[in-house]
Amino acid sequence: MRKLLLLTAAALCLVMLAVPALAKQPPRDCPTEHRECYADYGKGAYLGKAACPTCWKWKELACEFCWGDKEPVSRCESAYPACKGTCWSCDGGRDGCCLDKDGHEHGNCENLSKRKPQG
C-alpha cells in the first residue's frame, strides 16, 4: 500500500511539473501554404502552385516560412523551369499578396491572415 501511495505521489509531482511546460508549447501543426506561381515578376502566366511549409517561430510567435520569405519563390523556381528567375509567389492570386525572389511583399498583404501571430 505504501509503495502505491509513493508511486501515486511521484506521478502527481511529475504531472504538476509538466503542466507549465506543456502550456507554453506552440502549435505543432503549422500549415503548408500552397502558393501560386506567376512568371515575369507576377505579370506573366500562371504556372501552377508550389507547397511551402511553415514552421513555428518563437520570435514572431507565429507560423512563418521555415527558411524565410525567399523560400516561396525558390520553390516556384524549382517546380517551374519557365520561371527563369522571374517568378513571384502569390497568395490570393496575382492581385493578392505576392513575394519576389528577395522576399519583398507586393500587392494586398495587409489582410494576410495565415501567418499572423496566433493568440
Secondary structure, DSSP 8 states (H G I E B T S, - for coil): -HHHHHHHHHHHHHHHHHHHHHHT---S---EEEEEEETTTTTS-EEEEEEEEEEEETTTTEEEETT-TTHHHHHHHHH-GGGTT--EEEESSTTSEEE-TT--EEES-TT--TTS---
